[in-house]
Each structure stands twice: as structure tokens, then as C-alpha cells.
């Protein structure tokens, strides 16, 4: 295998592993408010996500 192909393969594997490494991601997202563009006749709500360890 050529050195170039080997380097690309290793980089791809590392990137894939880091993408799914949850320890580097925050446990909570920033809360956001859905305001229905200011329409008071529609529901407004707060949405966020969290991850249990």
C-alpha cells in the first residue's frame, strides 16, 4: 500500500472515531426558545437536549 493511501486511510479512521466520541461533546445543549415568529395564538416552547452519562 502506498504511503499516501495509508495516510488517508488512517486519517479517515481517526476522524470517524472522533466524530462518535461522546466524551468530547457537551452533555447539554443551549436551551432555545421557539416563538412561532411572535404569533401569540400559536404555542411557544423551549427546546434543548441532554445526554445521560
mmCIF entry with sequence, helices, sheets and N, C-alpha, C, O atoms, coordinates in Angstrom:
data_MODEL
# 
_entry.id   MODEL 
# 
_entity.id                         1 
_entity.type                       polymer 
_entity.pdbx_number_of_molecules   1 
# 
_entity_poly.entity_id                      1 
_entity_poly.type                           'polypeptide(L)' 
_entity_poly.nstd_linkage                   no 
_entity_poly.nstd_monomer                   no 
_entity_poly.pdbx_seq_one_letter_code       
;(UNK)(UNK)(UNK)(UNK)(UNK)(UNK)(UNK)(UNK)(UNK)(UNK)(UNK)(UNK)(UNK)(UNK)(UNK)(UNK)
(UNK)(UNK)(UNK)(UNK)(UNK)(UNK)(UNK)(UNK)(UNK)(UNK)(UNK)(UNK)(UNK)(UNK)(UNK)(UNK)
(UNK)(UNK)(UNK)(UNK)(UNK)(UNK)(UNK)(UNK)(UNK)(UNK)(UNK)(UNK)(UNK)(UNK)(UNK)(UNK)
(UNK)(UNK)(UNK)(UNK)(UNK)
;
_entity_poly.pdbx_seq_one_letter_code_can   XXXXXXXXXXXXXXXXXXXXXXXXXXXXXXXXXXXXXXXXXXXXXXXXXXXXX 
_entity_poly.pdbx_strand_id                 A 
# 
loop_
_entity_poly_seq.entity_id 
_entity_poly_seq.num 
_entity_poly_seq.mon_id 
_entity_poly_seq.hetero 
1 1  UNK n 
1 2  UNK n 
1 3  UNK n 
1 4  UNK n 
1 5  UNK n 
1 6  UNK n 
1 7  UNK n 
1 8  UNK n 
1 9  UNK n 
1 10 UNK n 
1 11 UNK n 
1 12 UNK n 
1 13 UNK n 
1 14 UNK n 
1 15 UNK n 
1 16 UNK n 
1 17 UNK n 
1 18 UNK n 
1 19 UNK n 
1 20 UNK n 
1 21 UNK n 
1 22 UNK n 
1 23 UNK n 
1 24 UNK n 
1 25 UNK n 
1 26 UNK n 
1 27 UNK n 
1 28 UNK n 
1 29 UNK n 
1 30 UNK n 
1 31 UNK n 
1 32 UNK n 
1 33 UNK n 
1 34 UNK n 
1 35 UNK n 
1 36 UNK n 
1 37 UNK n 
1 38 UNK n 
1 39 UNK n 
1 40 UNK n 
1 41 UNK n 
1 42 UNK n 
1 43 UNK n 
1 44 UNK n 
1 45 UNK n 
1 46 UNK n 
1 47 UNK n 
1 48 UNK n 
1 49 UNK n 
1 50 UNK n 
1 51 UNK n 
1 52 UNK n 
1 53 UNK n 
# 
_struct_asym.id          A 
_struct_asym.entity_id   1 
# 
loop_
_struct_conf.conf_type_id 
_struct_conf.id 
_struct_conf.pdbx_PDB_helix_id 
_struct_conf.beg_label_comp_id 
_struct_conf.beg_label_asym_id 
_struct_conf.beg_label_seq_id 
_struct_conf.pdbx_beg_PDB_ins_code 
_struct_conf.end_label_comp_id 
_struct_conf.end_label_asym_id 
_struct_conf.end_label_seq_id 
_struct_conf.pdbx_end_PDB_ins_code 
_struct_conf.beg_auth_comp_id 
_struct_conf.beg_auth_asym_id 
_struct_conf.beg_auth_seq_id 
_struct_conf.end_auth_comp_id 
_struct_conf.end_auth_asym_id 
_struct_conf.end_auth_seq_id 
_struct_conf.pdbx_PDB_helix_class 
_struct_conf.details 
_struct_conf.pdbx_PDB_helix_length 
HELX_P HELX_P1 AA1 UNK A 3  ? UNK A 19 ? UNK A 3  UNK A 19 1 ? 17 
HELX_P HELX_P2 AA2 UNK A 22 ? UNK A 24 ? UNK A 22 UNK A 24 5 ? 3  
HELX_P HELX_P3 AA3 UNK A 36 ? UNK A 38 ? UNK A 36 UNK A 38 5 ? 3  
# 
_struct_conf_type.id          HELX_P 
_struct_conf_type.criteria    ? 
_struct_conf_type.reference   ? 
# 
_struct_sheet.id               AA1 
_struct_sheet.type             ? 
_struct_sheet.number_strands   2 
_struct_sheet.details          ? 
# 
_struct_sheet_order.sheet_id     AA1 
_struct_sheet_order.range_id_1   1 
_struct_sheet_order.range_id_2   2 
_struct_sheet_order.offset       ? 
_struct_sheet_order.sense        anti-parallel 
# 
loop_
_struct_sheet_range.sheet_id 
_struct_sheet_range.id 
_struct_sheet_range.beg_label_comp_id 
_struct_sheet_range.beg_label_asym_id 
_struct_sheet_range.beg_label_seq_id 
_struct_sheet_range.pdbx_beg_PDB_ins_code 
_struct_sheet_range.end_label_comp_id 
_struct_sheet_range.end_label_asym_id 
_struct_sheet_range.end_label_seq_id 
_struct_sheet_range.pdbx_end_PDB_ins_code 
_struct_sheet_range.beg_auth_comp_id 
_struct_sheet_range.beg_auth_asym_id 
_struct_sheet_range.beg_auth_seq_id 
_struct_sheet_range.end_auth_comp_id 
_struct_sheet_range.end_auth_asym_id 
_struct_sheet_range.end_auth_seq_id 
AA1 1 UNK A 32 ? UNK A 34 ? UNK A 32 UNK A 34 
AA1 2 UNK A 45 ? UNK A 47 ? UNK A 45 UNK A 47 
# 
loop_
_atom_site.group_PDB 
_atom_site.id 
_atom_site.type_symbol 
_atom_site.label_atom_id 
_atom_site.label_alt_id 
_atom_site.label_comp_id 
_atom_site.label_asym_id 
_atom_site.label_entity_id 
_atom_site.label_seq_id 
_atom_site.pdbx_PDB_ins_code 
_atom_site.Cartn_x 
_atom_site.Cartn_y 
_atom_site.Cartn_z 
_atom_site.occupancy 
_atom_site.B_iso_or_equiv 
_atom_site.pdbx_formal_charge 
_atom_site.auth_seq_id 
_atom_site.auth_comp_id 
_atom_site.auth_asym_id 
_atom_site.auth_atom_id 
_atom_site.pdbx_PDB_model_num 
ATOM 1   N N  . UNK A 1 1  ? 0.857   -1.175 0.000  1.00 0.00 ? 1  UNK A N  1 
ATOM 2   C CA . UNK A 1 1  ? 0.000   0.000  0.000  1.00 0.00 ? 1  UNK A CA 1 
ATOM 3   C C  . UNK A 1 1  ? 0.902   1.237  0.000  1.00 0.00 ? 1  UNK A C  1 
ATOM 4   O O  . UNK A 1 1  ? 1.900   1.285  0.719  1.00 0.00 ? 1  UNK A O  1 
ATOM 5   N N  . UNK A 1 2  ? 0.548   2.216  -0.797 1.00 0.00 ? 2  UNK A N  1 
ATOM 6   C CA . UNK A 1 2  ? 1.378   3.414  -0.859 1.00 0.00 ? 2  UNK A CA 1 
ATOM 7   C C  . UNK A 1 2  ? 1.253   4.211  0.444  1.00 0.00 ? 2  UNK A C  1 
ATOM 8   O O  . UNK A 1 2  ? 0.257   4.103  1.158  1.00 0.00 ? 2  UNK A O  1 
ATOM 9   N N  . UNK A 1 3  ? 2.246   4.984  0.728  1.00 0.00 ? 3  UNK A N  1 
ATOM 10  C CA . UNK A 1 3  ? 2.255   5.798  1.954  1.00 0.00 ? 3  UNK A CA 1 
ATOM 11  C C  . UNK A 1 3  ? 1.095   6.799  1.937  1.00 0.00 ? 3  UNK A C  1 
ATOM 12  O O  . UNK A 1 3  ? 0.459   7.031  2.965  1.00 0.00 ? 3  UNK A O  1 
ATOM 13  N N  . UNK A 1 4  ? 0.824   7.385  0.776  1.00 0.00 ? 4  UNK A N  1 
ATOM 14  C CA . UNK A 1 4  ? -0.272  8.357  0.654  1.00 0.00 ? 4  UNK A CA 1 
ATOM 15  C C  . UNK A 1 4  ? -1.608  7.697  0.985  1.00 0.00 ? 4  UNK A C  1 
ATOM 16  O O  . UNK A 1 4  ? -2.381  8.234  1.778  1.00 0.00 ? 4  UNK A O  1 
ATOM 17  N N  . UNK A 1 5  ? -1.889  6.543  0.390  1.00 0.00 ? 5  UNK A N  1 
ATOM 18  C CA . UNK A 1 5  ? -3.146  5.842  0.646  1.00 0.00 ? 5  UNK A CA 1 
ATOM 19  C C  . UNK A 1 5  ? -3.246  5.429  2.111  1.00 0.00 ? 5  UNK A C  1 
ATOM 20  O O  . UNK A 1 5  ? -4.319  5.520  2.707  1.00 0.00 ? 5  UNK A O  1 
ATOM 21  N N  . UNK A 1 6  ? -2.165  4.988  2.683  1.00 0.00 ? 6  UNK A N  1 
ATOM 22  C CA . UNK A 1 6  ? -2.148  4.583  4.089  1.00 0.00 ? 6  UNK A CA 1 
ATOM 23  C C  . UNK A 1 6  ? -2.443  5.789  4.992  1.00 0.00 ? 6  UNK A C  1 
ATOM 24  O O  . UNK A 1 6  ? -3.203  5.672  5.953  1.00 0.00 ? 6  UNK A O  1 
ATOM 25  N N  . UNK A 1 7  ? -1.848  6.936  4.686  1.00 0.00 ? 7  UNK A N  1 
ATOM 26  C CA . UNK A 1 7  ? -2.080  8.146  5.487  1.00 0.00 ? 7  UNK A CA 1 
ATOM 27  C C  . UNK A 1 7  ? -3.539  8.573  5.412  1.00 0.00 ? 7  UNK A C  1 
ATOM 28  O O  . UNK A 1 7  ? -4.128  8.946  6.426  1.00 0.00 ? 7  UNK A O  1 
ATOM 29  N N  . UNK A 1 8  ? -4.129  8.521  4.217  1.00 0.00 ? 8  UNK A N  1 
ATOM 30  C CA . UNK A 1 8  ? -5.538  8.901  4.063  1.00 0.00 ? 8  UNK A CA 1 
ATOM 31  C C  . UNK A 1 8  ? -6.434  7.936  4.822  1.00 0.00 ? 8  UNK A C  1 
ATOM 32  O O  . UNK A 1 8  ? -7.393  8.359  5.468  1.00 0.00 ? 8  UNK A O  1 
ATOM 33  N N  . UNK A 1 9  ? -6.138  6.661  4.753  1.00 0.00 ? 9  UNK A N  1 
ATOM 34  C CA . UNK A 1 9  ? -6.943  5.652  5.447  1.00 0.00 ? 9  UNK A CA 1 
ATOM 35  C C  . UNK A 1 9  ? -6.902  5.871  6.955  1.00 0.00 ? 9  UNK A C  1 
ATOM 36  O O  . UNK A 1 9  ? -7.940  5.823  7.616  1.00 0.00 ? 9  UNK A O  1 
ATOM 37  N N  . UNK A 1 10 ? -5.735  6.105  7.495  1.00 0.00 ? 10 UNK A N  1 
ATOM 38  C CA . UNK A 1 10 ? -5.584  6.331  8.937  1.00 0.00 ? 10 UNK A CA 1 
ATOM 39  C C  . UNK A 1 10 ? -6.321  7.608  9.343  1.00 0.00 ? 10 UNK A C  1 
ATOM 40  O O  . UNK A 1 10 ? -7.006  7.626  10.365 1.00 0.00 ? 10 UNK A O  1 
ATOM 41  N N  . UNK A 1 11 ? -6.188  8.675  8.552  1.00 0.00 ? 11 UNK A N  1 
ATOM 42  C CA . UNK A 1 11 ? -6.860  9.941  8.860  1.00 0.00 ? 11 UNK A CA 1 
ATOM 43  C C  . UNK A 1 11 ? -8.371  9.763  8.856  1.00 0.00 ? 11 UNK A C  1 
ATOM 44  O O  . UNK A 1 11 ? -9.061  10.296 9.725  1.00 0.00 ? 11 UNK A O  1 
ATOM 45  N N  . UNK A 1 12 ? -8.887  9.023  7.891  1.00 0.00 ? 12 UNK A N  1 
ATOM 46  C CA . UNK A 1 12 ? -10.327 8.772  7.815  1.00 0.00 ? 12 UNK A CA 1 
ATOM 47  C C  . UNK A 1 12 ? -10.808 7.995  9.039  1.00 0.00 ? 12 UNK A C  1 
ATOM 48  O O  . UNK A 1 12 ? -11.845 8.332  9.610  1.00 0.00 ? 12 UNK A O  1 
ATOM 49  N N  . UNK A 1 13 ? -10.087 6.981  9.443  1.00 0.00 ? 13 UNK A N  1 
ATOM 50  C CA . UNK A 1 13 ? -10.463 6.186  10.614 1.00 0.00 ? 13 UNK A CA 1 
ATOM 51  C C  . UNK A 1 13 ? -10.438 7.037  11.879 1.00 0.00 ? 13 UNK A C  1 
ATOM 52  O O  . UNK A 1 13 ? -11.342 6.926  12.707 1.00 0.00 ? 13 UNK A O  1 
ATOM 53  N N  . UNK A 1 14 ? -9.425  7.883  12.045 1.00 0.00 ? 14 UNK A N  1 
ATOM 54  C CA . UNK A 1 14 ? -9.337  8.746  13.217 1.00 0.00 ? 14 UNK A CA 1 
ATOM 55  C C  . UNK A 1 14 ? -10.474 9.757  13.246 1.00 0.00 ? 14 UNK A C  1 
ATOM 56  O O  . UNK A 1 14 ? -11.068 9.996  14.297 1.00 0.00 ? 14 UNK A O  1 
ATOM 57  N N  . UNK A 1 15 ? -10.776 10.344 12.107 1.00 0.00 ? 15 UNK A N  1 
ATOM 58  C CA . UNK A 1 15 ? -11.859 11.321 12.043 1.00 0.00 ? 15 UNK A CA 1 
ATOM 59  C C  . UNK A 1 15 ? -13.184 10.663 12.399 1.00 0.00 ? 15 UNK A C  1 
ATOM 60  O O  . UNK A 1 15 ? -13.988 11.240 13.130 1.00 0.00 ? 15 UNK A O  1 
ATOM 61  N N  . UNK A 1 16 ? -13.413 9.467  11.889 1.00 0.00 ? 16 UNK A N  1 
ATOM 62  C CA . UNK A 1 16 ? -14.650 8.748  12.187 1.00 0.00 ? 16 UNK A CA 1 
ATOM 63  C C  . UNK A 1 16 ? -14.746 8.439  13.680 1.00 0.00 ? 16 UNK A C  1 
ATOM 64  O O  . UNK A 1 16 ? -15.818 8.589  14.268 1.00 0.00 ? 16 UNK A O  1 
ATOM 65  N N  . UNK A 1 17 ? -13.664 8.017  14.294 1.00 0.00 ? 17 UNK A N  1 
ATOM 66  C CA . UNK A 1 17 ? -13.669 7.718  15.729 1.00 0.00 ? 17 UNK A CA 1 
ATOM 67  C C  . UNK A 1 17 ? -13.944 8.967  16.548 1.00 0.00 ? 17 UNK A C  1 
ATOM 68  O O  . UNK A 1 17 ? -14.711 8.918  17.509 1.00 0.00 ? 17 UNK A O  1 
ATOM 69  N N  . UNK A 1 18 ? -13.328 10.085 16.183 1.00 0.00 ? 18 UNK A N  1 
ATOM 70  C CA . UNK A 1 18 ? -13.528 11.328 16.928 1.00 0.00 ? 18 UNK A CA 1 
ATOM 71  C C  . UNK A 1 18 ? -14.950 11.852 16.770 1.00 0.00 ? 18 UNK A C  1 
ATOM 72  O O  . UNK A 1 18 ? -15.499 12.448 17.696 1.00 0.00 ? 18 UNK A O  1 
ATOM 73  N N  . UNK A 1 19 ? -15.542 11.636 15.611 1.00 0.00 ? 19 UNK A N  1 
ATOM 74  C CA . UNK A 1 19 ? -16.898 12.110 15.360 1.00 0.00 ? 19 UNK A CA 1 
ATOM 75  C C  . UNK A 1 19 ? -17.889 11.456 16.311 1.00 0.00 ? 19 UNK A C  1 
ATOM 76  O O  . UNK A 1 19 ? -18.866 12.084 16.719 1.00 0.00 ? 19 UNK A O  1 
ATOM 77  N N  . UNK A 1 20 ? -17.648 10.213 16.663 1.00 0.00 ? 20 UNK A N  1 
ATOM 78  C CA . UNK A 1 20 ? -18.571 9.475  17.525 1.00 0.00 ? 20 UNK A CA 1 
ATOM 79  C C  . UNK A 1 20 ? -18.082 9.367  18.967 1.00 0.00 ? 20 UNK A C  1 
ATOM 80  O O  . UNK A 1 20 ? -18.669 8.634  19.762 1.00 0.00 ? 20 UNK A O  1 
ATOM 81  N N  . UNK A 1 21 ? -17.035 10.073 19.307 1.00 0.00 ? 21 UNK A N  1 
ATOM 82  C CA . UNK A 1 21 ? -16.513 10.069 20.668 1.00 0.00 ? 21 UNK A CA 1 
ATOM 83  C C  . UNK A 1 21 ? -17.329 11.056 21.500 1.00 0.00 ? 21 UNK A C  1 
ATOM 84  O O  . UNK A 1 21 ? -17.093 12.263 21.442 1.00 0.00 ? 21 UNK A O  1 
ATOM 85  N N  . UNK A 1 22 ? -18.284 10.547 22.269 1.00 0.00 ? 22 UNK A N  1 
ATOM 86  C CA . UNK A 1 22 ? -19.193 11.409 23.022 1.00 0.00 ? 22 UNK A CA 1 
ATOM 87  C C  . UNK A 1 22 ? -18.528 12.116 24.189 1.00 0.00 ? 22 UNK A C  1 
ATOM 88  O O  . UNK A 1 22 ? -19.077 13.082 24.718 1.00 0.00 ? 22 UNK A O  1 
ATOM 89  N N  . UNK A 1 23 ? -17.351 11.651 24.603 1.00 0.00 ? 23 UNK A N  1 
ATOM 90  C CA . UNK A 1 23 ? -16.685 12.305 25.733 1.00 0.00 ? 23 UNK A CA 1 
ATOM 91  C C  . UNK A 1 23 ? -16.203 13.704 25.362 1.00 0.00 ? 23 UNK A C  1 
ATOM 92  O O  . UNK A 1 23 ? -15.944 14.518 26.248 1.00 0.00 ? 23 UNK A O  1 
ATOM 93  N N  . UNK A 1 24 ? -16.080 13.997 24.071 1.00 0.00 ? 24 UNK A N  1 
ATOM 94  C CA . UNK A 1 24 ? -15.646 15.335 23.651 1.00 0.00 ? 24 UNK A CA 1 
ATOM 95  C C  . UNK A 1 24 ? -16.821 16.269 23.413 1.00 0.00 ? 24 UNK A C  1 
ATOM 96  O O  . UNK A 1 24 ? -16.621 17.456 23.158 1.00 0.00 ? 24 UNK A O  1 
ATOM 97  N N  . UNK A 1 25 ? -18.037 15.757 23.492 1.00 0.00 ? 25 UNK A N  1 
ATOM 98  C CA . UNK A 1 25 ? -19.222 16.571 23.247 1.00 0.00 ? 25 UNK A CA 1 
ATOM 99  C C  . UNK A 1 25 ? -19.843 16.968 24.578 1.00 0.00 ? 25 UNK A C  1 
ATOM 100 O O  . UNK A 1 25 ? -19.741 16.224 25.553 1.00 0.00 ? 25 UNK A O  1 
ATOM 101 N N  . UNK A 1 26 ? -20.488 18.139 24.631 1.00 0.00 ? 26 UNK A N  1 
ATOM 102 C CA . UNK A 1 26 ? -21.110 18.563 25.884 1.00 0.00 ? 26 UNK A CA 1 
ATOM 103 C C  . UNK A 1 26 ? -22.308 17.683 26.245 1.00 0.00 ? 26 UNK A C  1 
ATOM 104 O O  . UNK A 1 26 ? -22.932 17.078 25.374 1.00 0.00 ? 26 UNK A O  1 
ATOM 105 N N  . UNK A 1 27 ? -22.613 17.622 27.524 1.00 0.00 ? 27 UNK A N  1 
ATOM 106 C CA . UNK A 1 27 ? -23.750 16.819 27.983 1.00 0.00 ? 27 UNK A CA 1 
ATOM 107 C C  . UNK A 1 27 ? -25.088 17.524 27.755 1.00 0.00 ? 27 UNK A C  1 
ATOM 108 O O  . UNK A 1 27 ? -26.132 16.872 27.718 1.00 0.00 ? 27 UNK A O  1 
ATOM 109 N N  . UNK A 1 28 ? -25.064 18.839 27.603 1.00 0.00 ? 28 UNK A N  1 
ATOM 110 C CA . UNK A 1 28 ? -26.281 19.617 27.439 1.00 0.00 ? 28 UNK A CA 1 
ATOM 111 C C  . UNK A 1 28 ? -26.145 20.560 26.255 1.00 0.00 ? 28 UNK A C  1 
ATOM 112 O O  . UNK A 1 28 ? -25.052 21.040 25.954 1.00 0.00 ? 28 UNK A O  1 
ATOM 113 N N  . UNK A 1 29 ? -27.259 20.822 25.588 1.00 0.00 ? 29 UNK A N  1 
ATOM 114 C CA . UNK A 1 29 ? -27.261 21.844 24.547 1.00 0.00 ? 29 UNK A CA 1 
ATOM 115 C C  . UNK A 1 29 ? -27.742 23.158 25.173 1.00 0.00 ? 29 UNK A C  1 
ATOM 116 O O  . UNK A 1 29 ? -28.298 23.168 26.271 1.00 0.00 ? 29 UNK A O  1 
ATOM 117 N N  . UNK A 1 30 ? -27.527 24.225 24.483 1.00 0.00 ? 30 UNK A N  1 
ATOM 118 C CA . UNK A 1 30 ? -28.010 25.530 24.939 1.00 0.00 ? 30 UNK A CA 1 
ATOM 119 C C  . UNK A 1 30 ? -29.523 25.569 24.717 1.00 0.00 ? 30 UNK A C  1 
ATOM 120 O O  . UNK A 1 30 ? -29.978 25.277 23.611 1.00 0.00 ? 30 UNK A O  1 
ATOM 121 N N  . UNK A 1 31 ? -30.313 25.920 25.732 1.00 0.00 ? 31 UNK A N  1 
ATOM 122 C CA . UNK A 1 31 ? -31.765 25.999 25.540 1.00 0.00 ? 31 UNK A CA 1 
ATOM 123 C C  . UNK A 1 31 ? -32.114 27.064 24.499 1.00 0.00 ? 31 UNK A C  1 
ATOM 124 O O  . UNK A 1 31 ? -31.510 28.136 24.462 1.00 0.00 ? 31 UNK A O  1 
ATOM 125 N N  . UNK A 1 32 ? -33.091 26.752 23.664 1.00 0.00 ? 32 UNK A N  1 
ATOM 126 C CA . UNK A 1 32 ? -33.555 27.689 22.651 1.00 0.00 ? 32 UNK A CA 1 
ATOM 127 C C  . UNK A 1 32 ? -35.055 27.862 22.797 1.00 0.00 ? 32 UNK A C  1 
ATOM 128 O O  . UNK A 1 32 ? -35.754 26.948 23.232 1.00 0.00 ? 32 UNK A O  1 
ATOM 129 N N  . UNK A 1 33 ? -35.540 29.024 22.437 1.00 0.00 ? 33 UNK A N  1 
ATOM 130 C CA . UNK A 1 33 ? -36.970 29.316 22.547 1.00 0.00 ? 33 UNK A CA 1 
ATOM 131 C C  . UNK A 1 33 ? -37.566 29.396 21.151 1.00 0.00 ? 33 UNK A C  1 
ATOM 132 O O  . UNK A 1 33 ? -37.080 30.145 20.304 1.00 0.00 ? 33 UNK A O  1 
ATOM 133 N N  . UNK A 1 34 ? -38.620 28.622 20.912 1.00 0.00 ? 34 UNK A N  1 
ATOM 134 C CA . UNK A 1 34 ? -39.371 28.719 19.670 1.00 0.00 ? 34 UNK A CA 1 
ATOM 135 C C  . UNK A 1 34 ? -40.520 29.671 19.931 1.00 0.00 ? 34 UNK A C  1 
ATOM 136 O O  . UNK A 1 34 ? -41.363 29.399 20.787 1.00 0.00 ? 34 UNK A O  1 
ATOM 137 N N  . UNK A 1 35 ? -40.573 30.778 19.216 1.00 0.00 ? 35 UNK A N  1 
ATOM 138 C CA . UNK A 1 35 ? -41.556 31.834 19.477 1.00 0.00 ? 35 UNK A CA 1 
ATOM 139 C C  . UNK A 1 35 ? -42.649 31.909 18.429 1.00 0.00 ? 35 UNK A C  1 
ATOM 140 O O  . UNK A 1 35 ? -43.460 32.833 18.480 1.00 0.00 ? 35 UNK A O  1 
ATOM 141 N N  . UNK A 1 36 ? -42.712 30.988 17.486 1.00 0.00 ? 36 UNK A N  1 
ATOM 142 C CA . UNK A 1 36 ? -43.715 30.989 16.418 1.00 0.00 ? 36 UNK A CA 1 
ATOM 143 C C  . UNK A 1 36 ? -43.723 32.337 15.702 1.00 0.00 ? 36 UNK A C  1 
ATOM 144 O O  . UNK A 1 36 ? -44.770 32.838 15.293 1.00 0.00 ? 36 UNK A O  1 
ATOM 145 N N  . UNK A 1 37 ? -42.544 32.902 15.564 1.00 0.00 ? 37 UNK A N  1 
ATOM 146 C CA . UNK A 1 37 ? -42.365 34.206 14.889 1.00 0.00 ? 37 UNK A CA 1 
ATOM 147 C C  . UNK A 1 37 ? -43.227 35.295 15.515 1.00 0.00 ? 37 UNK A C  1 
ATOM 148 O O  . UNK A 1 37 ? -43.737 36.177 14.823 1.00 0.00 ? 37 UNK A O  1 
ATOM 149 N N  . UNK A 1 38 ? -43.383 35.222 16.841 1.00 0.00 ? 38 UNK A N  1 
ATOM 150 C CA . UNK A 1 38 ? -44.115 36.239 17.583 1.00 0.00 ? 38 UNK A CA 1 
ATOM 151 C C  . UNK A 1 38 ? -45.617 36.068 17.582 1.00 0.00 ? 38 UNK A C  1 
ATOM 152 O O  . UNK A 1 38 ? -46.324 36.910 18.134 1.00 0.00 ? 38 UNK A O  1 
ATOM 153 N N  . UNK A 1 39 ? -46.128 35.012 16.983 1.00 0.00 ? 39 UNK A N  1 
ATOM 154 C CA . UNK A 1 39 ? -47.571 34.773 16.916 1.00 0.00 ? 39 UNK A CA 1 
ATOM 155 C C  . UNK A 1 39 ? -48.043 34.213 18.249 1.00 0.00 ? 39 UNK A C  1 
ATOM 156 O O  . UNK A 1 39 ? -47.728 33.074 18.592 1.00 0.00 ? 39 UNK A O  1 
ATOM 157 N N  . UNK A 1 40 ? -48.804 35.012 19.006 1.00 0.00 ? 40 UNK A N  1 
ATOM 158 C CA . UNK A 1 40 ? -49.258 34.597 20.337 1.00 0.00 ? 40 UNK A CA 1 
ATOM 159 C C  . UNK A 1 40 ? -50.395 33.585 20.285 1.00 0.00 ? 40 UNK A C  1 
ATOM 160 O O  . UNK A 1 40 ? -50.740 33.000 21.311 1.00 0.00 ? 40 UNK A O  1 
ATOM 161 N N  . UNK A 1 41 ? -50.985 33.365 19.111 1.00 0.00 ? 41 UNK A N  1 
ATOM 162 C CA . UNK A 1 41 ? -52.057 32.372 19.008 1.00 0.00 ? 41 UNK A CA 1 
ATOM 163 C C  . UNK A 1 41 ? -51.489 30.960 18.832 1.00 0.00 ? 41 UNK A C  1 
ATOM 164 O O  . UNK A 1 41 ? -52.231 29.981 18.907 1.00 0.00 ? 41 UNK A O  1 
ATOM 165 N N  . UNK A 1 42 ? -50.183 30.853 18.600 1.00 0.00 ? 42 UNK A N  1 
ATOM 166 C CA . UNK A 1 42 ? -49.543 29.547 18.453 1.00 0.00 ? 42 UNK A CA 1 
ATOM 167 C C  . UNK A 1 42 ? -48.731 29.224 19.700 1.00 0.00 ? 42 UNK A C  1 
ATOM 168 O O  . UNK A 1 42 ? -48.433 30.109 20.502 1.00 0.00 ? 42 UNK A O  1 
ATOM 169 N N  . UNK A 1 43 ? -48.377 27.956 19.859 1.00 0.00 ? 43 UNK A N  1 
ATOM 170 C CA . UNK A 1 43 ? -47.595 27.528 21.029 1.00 0.00 ? 43 UNK A CA 1 
ATOM 171 C C  . UNK A 1 43 ? -46.155 27.999 20.927 1.00 0.00 ? 43 UNK A C  1 
ATOM 172 O O  . UNK A 1 43 ? -45.544 27.968 19.859 1.00 0.00 ? 43 UNK A O  1 
ATOM 173 N N  . UNK A 1 44 ? -45.640 28.426 22.040 1.00 0.00 ? 44 UNK A N  1 
ATOM 174 C CA . UNK A 1 44 ? -44.229 28.754 22.180 1.00 0.00 ? 44 UNK A CA 1 
ATOM 175 C C  . UNK A 1 44 ? -43.634 27.660 23.071 1.00 0.00 ? 44 UNK A C  1 
ATOM 176 O O  . UNK A 1 44 ? -44.325 27.130 23.942 1.00 0.00 ? 44 UNK A O  1 
ATOM 177 N N  . UNK A 1 45 ? -42.391 27.329 22.866 1.00 0.00 ? 45 UNK A N  1 
ATOM 178 C CA . UNK A 1 45 ? -41.779 26.329 23.735 1.00 0.00 ? 45 UNK A CA 1 
ATOM 179 C C  . UNK A 1 45 ? -40.273 26.486 23.757 1.00 0.00 ? 45 UNK A C  1 
ATOM 180 O O  . UNK A 1 45 ? -39.667 27.121 22.894 1.00 0.00 ? 45 UNK A O  1 
ATOM 181 N N  . UNK A 1 46 ? -39.693 25.876 24.788 1.00 0.00 ? 46 UNK A N  1 
ATOM 182 C CA . UNK A 1 46 ? -38.241 25.837 24.960 1.00 0.00 ? 46 UNK A CA 1 
ATOM 183 C C  . UNK A 1 46 ? -37.797 24.430 24.589 1.00 0.00 ? 46 UNK A C  1 
ATOM 184 O O  . UNK A 1 46 ? -38.404 23.447 25.014 1.00 0.00 ? 46 UNK A O  1 
ATOM 185 N N  . UNK A 1 47 ? -36.746 24.340 23.804 1.00 0.00 ? 47 UNK A N  1 
ATOM 186 C CA . UNK A 1 47 ? -36.225 23.018 23.478 1.00 0.00 ? 47 UNK A CA 1 
ATOM 187 C C  . UNK A 1 47 ? -34.729 22.953 23.747 1.00 0.00 ? 47 UNK A C  1 
ATOM 188 O O  . UNK A 1 47 ? -34.009 23.941 23.605 1.00 0.00 ? 47 UNK A O  1 
ATOM 189 N N  . UNK A 1 48 ? -34.287 21.780 24.134 1.00 0.00 ? 48 UNK A N  1 
ATOM 190 C CA . UNK A 1 48 ? -32.888 21.531 24.461 1.00 0.00 ? 48 UNK A CA 1 
ATOM 191 C C  . UNK A 1 48 ? -32.674 20.023 24.421 1.00 0.00 ? 48 UNK A C  1 
ATOM 192 O O  . UNK A 1 48 ? -33.623 19.256 24.258 1.00 0.00 ? 48 UNK A O  1 
ATOM 193 N N  . UNK A 1 49 ? -31.455 19.619 24.566 1.00 0.00 ? 49 UNK A N  1 
ATOM 194 C CA . UNK A 1 49 ? -31.166 18.190 24.657 1.00 0.00 ? 49 UNK A CA 1 
ATOM 195 C C  . UNK A 1 49 ? -30.153 17.967 25.765 1.00 0.00 ? 49 UNK A C  1 
ATOM 196 O O  . UNK A 1 49 ? -29.396 18.866 26.130 1.00 0.00 ? 49 UNK A O  1 
ATOM 197 N N  . UNK A 1 50 ? -30.153 16.761 26.285 1.00 0.00 ? 50 UNK A N  1 
ATOM 198 C CA . UNK A 1 50 ? -29.158 16.375 27.282 1.00 0.00 ? 50 UNK A CA 1 
ATOM 199 C C  . UNK A 1 50 ? -28.836 14.916 27.087 1.00 0.00 ? 50 UNK A C  1 
ATOM 200 O O  . UNK A 1 50 ? -29.614 14.154 26.512 1.00 0.00 ? 50 UNK A O  1 
ATOM 201 N N  . UNK A 1 51 ? -27.698 14.552 27.566 1.00 0.00 ? 51 UNK A N  1 
ATOM 202 C CA . UNK A 1 51 ? -27.214 13.180 27.439 1.00 0.00 ? 51 UNK A CA 1 
ATOM 203 C C  . UNK A 1 51 ? -26.879 12.652 28.815 1.00 0.00 ? 51 UNK A C  1 
ATOM 204 O O  . UNK A 1 51 ? -26.064 13.231 29.534 1.00 0.00 ? 51 UNK A O  1 
ATOM 205 N N  . UNK A 1 52 ? -27.510 11.551 29.179 1.00 0.00 ? 52 UNK A N  1 
ATOM 206 C CA . UNK A 1 52 ? -27.208 10.923 30.456 1.00 0.00 ? 52 UNK A CA 1 
ATOM 207 C C  . UNK A 1 52 ? -25.933 10.115 30.307 1.00 0.00 ? 52 UNK A C  1 
ATOM 208 O O  . UNK A 1 52 ? -25.766 9.374  29.339 1.00 0.00 ? 52 UNK A O  1 
ATOM 209 N N  . UNK A 1 53 ? -25.043 10.259 31.264 1.00 0.00 ? 53 UNK A N  1 
ATOM 210 C CA . UNK A 1 53 ? -23.763 9.541  31.204 1.00 0.00 ? 53 UNK A CA 1 
ATOM 211 C C  . UNK A 1 53 ? -23.914 8.084  31.479 1.00 0.00 ? 53 UNK A C  1 
ATOM 212 O O  . UNK A 1 53 ? -22.928 7.347  31.464 1.00 0.00 ? 53 UNK A O  1 
# 
